[in-house]
Amino acid sequence: MELIVLLRALRLFRKPVILWHHQAVSTASNPLREAFARLFYRGIDRMFFFSERLIRDSLRSTKARPDRMQMIHWGADLEFYDRLLQSEKPSARTGFISTGKEHRDMPTLIQAFGQSGQPLDIYIGRNSGGENYADILGRQQIPPNVQVHFTEGFVPYELSRKVCRAQCIAICCMKTAYTVGLTTLVEALALGIPVICSHNPTFAFDIDREGVGLSVPYYDITGWTEAINRLTAHPSEAEAMGRRARQLAESTFNLERCAREVAEALLKFSSQT
């Protein structure tokens, strides 16, 4: 992809280049590297971002052009999750579940659930997103209320079925500069399940303000324990969070809107293809 972008910047490639930019555009500390990056970014005709925060942070860089930047509302396929809800009929959801791949903070998650005593099922690959979770988890003292399942052989549909049956989704991540955990989060919205999530300021919405769950500062074991205990002790509050989560998915963060925004952006370049 980098070669195509560079050729586009040099006007040797005539097709428009449109891509997802997961992190904010940054400024390199090395002047030569920054000079090359300014040339390189001329080869990108449109950049899609997952949040306005990433766009605002990008504008601190002189090579970021606001007319070439756009937020897309990443969202789940509600029709798929409606069929899943119909088949599973989760009238009595139980326990907490953690899924996902990138930069998951397993030590904080496990210690917090060890202190709370609440049941947690972790589904994760042995090696996923550049992390060796088999090694990380092997160095943890896993309490009896926490079950670890490595996902080799699982397909996304099977994992979604398990998520559908949980009372709360735990998204415990390490600090990063982009929207780690976002896909897990929008799945929770689609299923109408409350979340406890590491506070990631690059998300497109505030979990606490929208009332769809609780956010906790990075690496805060005590904060996680308190959030777990709060949702466990107040099931009616958790149910209300789940209802608001589904409403947010229906109004804003869904596949239909996401696809429409991408399609409309692509159509603007149709005459150049």
KOLMITI-98510 format. One line per 5 residues: number of its first residue (from 1); their letters; for each residue y, x, z of C-alpha. Coordinates in nm, 4 decimals. Example, Ala and Ser with C-alpha at 12.3 -4.5 7.8 and 13.67 -1.06 7.14 Angstrom:
1> as> -0.4500 1.2300 0.7800 | -0.1060 1.3670 0.7140
This chain:
1> meliv> 0.0000 0.0000 0.0000 | 0.2392 0.2844 0.0837 | 0.2027 0.4308 -0.2665 | 0.2865 0.0970 -0.4284 | 0.5948 0.0572 -0.2074
6> llral> 0.7097 0.4096 -0.2940 | 0.6608 0.3495 -0.6657 | 0.8600 0.0281 -0.6317 | 1.1392 0.2174 -0.4551 | 1.1447 0.4672 -0.7440
11> rlfrk> 1.1501 0.1755 -0.9935 | 0.8192 0.2844 -1.1407 | 0.6437 -0.0336 -1.0284 | 0.7998 -0.3548 -1.1587 | 0.6313 -0.6236 -0.9502
16> pvilw> 0.7973 -0.7438 -0.6277 | 0.6411 -0.6179 -0.3047 | 0.6175 -0.8686 -0.0206 | 0.4435 -0.7813 0.3044 | 0.3957 -0.8588 0.6724
21> hhqav> 0.5820 -0.6192 0.9004 | 0.4175 -0.6378 1.2411 | 0.6644 -0.4223 1.4314 | 1.0412 -0.3953 1.4215 | 1.1865 -0.1514 1.1697
26> stasn> 1.2688 0.1621 1.3654 | 1.4851 0.4696 1.3164 | 1.3016 0.8017 1.2999 | 1.4245 1.0802 1.5251 | 1.3626 1.3372 1.2504
31> plrea> 1.6503 1.3270 0.9964 | 1.4252 1.4183 0.7017 | 1.1721 1.1534 0.7959 | 1.4505 0.8954 0.8300 | 1.5955 0.9894 0.4897
36> farlf> 1.2554 0.9409 0.3282 | 1.2105 0.6088 0.5135 | 1.5428 0.4786 0.3781 | 1.4148 0.5462 0.0267 | 1.0755 0.3971 0.1066
41> yrgid> 1.2141 0.0694 0.2414 | 1.3996 0.0097 -0.0850 | 1.0571 -0.0649 -0.2308 | 1.0035 -0.3726 -0.0131 | 1.1464 -0.6918 -0.1599
46> rmfff> 1.0660 -0.9170 0.1363 | 0.9295 -0.8566 0.4855 | 0.7688 -1.1309 0.6902 | 0.7983 -1.1048 1.0689 | 0.6275 -1.3009 1.3443
51> serli> 0.9477 -1.3580 1.5447 | 1.3259 -1.3503 1.5297 | 1.3202 -1.0898 1.8075 | 1.1484 -0.8433 1.5744 | 1.4108 -0.9126 1.3095
56> rdslr> 1.6981 -0.8604 1.5554 | 1.5456 -0.5338 1.6750 | 1.4984 -0.4254 1.3143 | 1.8680 -0.4741 1.2384 | 1.9476 -0.1803 1.4646
61> stkar> 1.8169 0.0375 1.1834 | 2.0467 0.1055 0.8901 | 1.7581 0.0717 0.6439 | 1.6841 -0.2883 0.7468 | 1.8375 -0.5424 0.5097
66> pdrmq> 1.8696 -0.8942 0.6552 | 1.8483 -1.0572 0.3102 | 1.4978 -0.9131 0.2732 | 1.3697 -1.0225 0.6149 | 1.2219 -1.3569 0.7151
71> mihwg> 1.0411 -1.5037 1.0121 | 0.7193 -1.6944 0.9419 | 0.5821 -1.9355 1.2017 | 0.2279 -1.8056 1.2531 | -0.0002 -2.0940 1.3417
76> adlef> -0.3547 -2.2239 1.3534 | -0.5359 -2.4622 1.1187 | -0.5058 -2.7845 1.3165 | -0.7568 -2.9718 1.0996 | -1.0209 -2.7103 1.1794
81> ydrll> -0.9518 -2.7309 1.5523 | -0.9473 -3.1097 1.5433 | -1.2985 -3.1040 1.3953 | -1.4006 -2.8550 1.6624 | -1.2595 -3.0727 1.9398
86> qsekp> -1.4405 -3.3726 1.7957 | -1.7748 -3.1931 1.7816 | -1.7460 -3.0269 2.1213 | -1.5821 -3.3177 2.3061 | -1.4696 -3.0925 2.5951
91> sartg> -1.4070 -3.3664 2.8529 | -1.4688 -3.1267 3.1416 | -1.3381 -2.7818 3.0600 | -1.4378 -2.5118 3.3048 | -1.3621 -2.1485 3.3724
96> fistg> -1.1367 -1.8887 3.2174 | -1.1999 -1.7033 2.8923 | -1.0615 -1.3877 2.7354 | -1.1053 -1.3068 2.3655 | -0.9189 -1.0894 2.1179
101> kehrd> -0.9313 -0.7367 1.9843 | -0.6201 -0.5244 2.0145 | -0.4818 -0.3443 2.3193 | -0.6427 -0.5659 2.5821 | -0.5768 -0.4554 2.9396
106> mptli> -0.9250 -0.4863 3.0832 | -0.8638 -0.3062 3.4161 | -0.5799 -0.5400 3.5167 | -0.7716 -0.8490 3.4035 | -1.0915 -0.7581 3.5868
111> qafgq> -0.9201 -0.6577 3.9108 | -0.7136 -0.9783 3.9151 | -1.0183 -1.1981 3.8657 | -1.2049 -0.9928 4.1216 | -0.9360 -1.0821 4.3734
116> sgqpl> -0.9173 -1.4488 4.2752 | -1.2916 -1.5063 4.2579 | -1.2516 -1.7468 3.9653 | -1.5073 -1.7396 3.6809 | -1.4107 -1.5404 3.3720
121> diyig> -1.5993 -1.4793 3.0482 | -1.4787 -1.1830 2.8419 | -1.5700 -1.1720 2.4718 | -1.4763 -0.8488 2.2992 | -1.6159 -0.5897 2.0590
126> rnsgg> -1.7562 -0.2623 2.1870 | -1.5071 -0.0857 1.9606 | -1.2200 -0.3055 1.8550 | -0.8615 -0.2472 1.7480 | -0.8957 0.1248 1.8003
131> enyad> -1.0142 0.0840 2.1606 | -1.3560 0.1788 2.2974 | -1.4054 -0.1227 2.5219 | -1.7669 -0.0340 2.5968 | -1.6403 0.2830 2.7622
136> ilgrq> -1.3401 0.1147 2.9281 | -1.5511 -0.1648 3.0741 | -1.8267 0.0759 3.1679 | -1.5837 0.2502 3.4013 | -1.4873 -0.0746 3.5757
141> qippn> -1.6528 -0.2294 3.8772 | -1.7293 -0.5740 3.7340 | -1.7335 -0.8447 4.0040 | -2.0111 -1.1085 3.9886 | -1.7679 -1.3824 3.8808
146> vqvhf> -1.6780 -1.1885 3.5619 | -1.9196 -1.1865 3.2683 | -1.8715 -0.9445 2.9790 | -2.0086 -1.0363 2.6359 | -1.9840 -0.7906 2.3482
151> tegfv> -1.9228 -0.9807 2.0280 | -2.1360 -0.7920 1.7766 | -2.3075 -1.0596 1.5716 | -2.0649 -1.3345 1.6737 | -1.8677 -1.5175 1.4075
156> pyels> -1.5159 -1.6560 1.4729 | -1.6421 -2.0146 1.4710 | -1.8850 -1.9431 1.7567 | -1.6098 -1.7815 1.9610 | -1.3784 -2.0754 1.8956
161> rkvcr> -1.6445 -2.3106 2.0277 | -1.6612 -2.1131 2.3506 | -1.2818 -2.1068 2.3807 | -1.2751 -2.4830 2.3285 | -1.4816 -2.5344 2.6450
166> aqcia> -1.2611 -2.3216 2.8737 | -0.9975 -2.4591 3.1102 | -0.7609 -2.1664 3.0550 | -0.7248 -1.8717 2.8165 | -0.6393 -1.5299 2.9607
171> iccmk> -0.4478 -1.2977 2.7259 | -0.4066 -0.9746 2.9216 | -0.2617 -0.7008 2.7020 | -0.1178 -0.3536 2.7274 | 0.2509 -0.3033 2.6565
176> taytv> 0.3208 -0.2746 2.2855 | 0.6109 -0.3100 2.0444 | 0.4678 -0.6048 1.8531 | 0.3044 -0.9445 1.8957 | -0.0329 -0.8417 2.0377
181> glttl> -0.2287 -1.1528 2.1390 | -0.0412 -1.3909 1.9095 | -0.3436 -1.5252 1.7200 | -0.5271 -1.5927 2.0471 | -0.2140 -1.7663 2.1720
186> veala> -0.1778 -2.0008 1.8729 | -0.5480 -2.0866 1.8991 | -0.4833 -2.1965 2.2575 | -0.1941 -2.4128 2.1359 | -0.4146 -2.5777 1.8736
191> lgipv> -0.6861 -2.6533 2.1290 | -0.4411 -2.7805 2.3898 | -0.5449 -2.5212 2.6478 | -0.2983 -2.3551 2.8887 | -0.2676 -1.9769 2.8879
196> icshn> -0.1989 -1.6941 3.1257 | -0.0519 -1.4189 2.9148 | 0.1086 -1.0789 2.9529 | 0.4820 -1.1238 2.9030 | 0.5430 -1.0067 2.5470
201> ptfaf> 0.9124 -1.0376 2.4521 | 0.8312 -1.0122 2.0809 | 0.6608 -1.3532 2.0728 | 0.8414 -1.6246 1.8793 | 0.8651 -1.8489 2.1857
206> didre> 0.8782 -1.8203 2.5627 | 0.5515 -1.9350 2.7202 | 0.7123 -2.0292 3.0521 | 1.0130 -2.2039 2.9002 | 0.7927 -2.4118 2.6698
211> gvgls> 0.5716 -2.4996 2.9663 | 0.2449 -2.4106 2.7890 | 0.1250 -2.1581 3.0463 | 0.2294 -1.8718 3.2678 | 0.3413 -1.5237 3.1682
216> vpyyd> 0.2890 -1.2160 3.3840 | 0.4538 -0.8713 3.3606 | 0.2429 -0.5959 3.2102 | -0.0123 -0.4326 3.4449 | 0.0780 -0.6694 3.7321
221> itgwt> -0.2523 -0.7334 3.9113 | -0.0870 -0.9362 4.1886 | 0.1031 -1.1474 3.9362 | -0.2168 -1.2202 3.7467 | -0.4008 -1.3145 4.0648
226> eainr> -0.1230 -1.5528 4.1662 | -0.1153 -1.7138 3.8202 | -0.4931 -1.7636 3.8211 | -0.4835 -1.9204 4.1664 | -0.1893 -2.1432 4.0741
231> ltahp> -0.3576 -2.2983 3.7703 | -0.6835 -2.3362 3.9606 | -0.5132 -2.5067 4.2547 | -0.3033 -2.7392 4.0357 | -0.5289 -2.8856 3.7644
236> seaea> -0.2805 -3.1612 3.6769 | -0.0145 -2.8987 3.6065 | -0.2614 -2.7078 3.3892 | -0.3481 -3.0245 3.1972 | 0.0215 -3.0930 3.1341
241> mgrra> 0.0605 -2.7383 3.0017 | -0.2291 -2.8008 2.7652 | -0.0709 -3.1188 2.6321 | 0.2602 -2.9412 2.5725 | 0.0707 -2.6585 2.4026
246> rqlae> -0.0811 -2.8966 2.1505 | 0.2562 -3.0630 2.0904 | 0.4092 -2.7217 2.0169 | 0.1295 -2.6491 1.7696 | 0.1851 -2.9796 1.5931
251> stfnl> 0.5626 -2.9440 1.5724 | 0.6033 -2.5742 1.4952 | 0.3149 -2.3282 1.5076 | 0.0532 -2.4492 1.2618 | -0.1066 -2.3333 0.9386
256> ercar> 0.0593 -2.5999 0.7243 | 0.4087 -2.4810 0.8138 | 0.3089 -2.1159 0.7930 | 0.1608 -2.1597 0.4443 | 0.4607 -2.3594 0.3244
261> evaea> 0.7062 -2.0926 0.4386 | 0.5056 -1.8171 0.2717 | 0.4667 -2.0171 -0.0494 | 0.8366 -2.0978 -0.0708 | 0.9233 -1.7306 -0.0232
266> llkfs> 0.6754 -1.6215 -0.2919 | 0.8051 -1.8795 -0.5401 | 1.1493 -1.7205 -0.5261 | 0.9956 -1.4132 -0.6899 | 0.7817 -1.5993 -0.9437
271> sqt> 1.0115 -1.5113 -1.2331 | 0.9612 -1.1398 -1.1590 | 0.5803 -1.1481 -1.1743
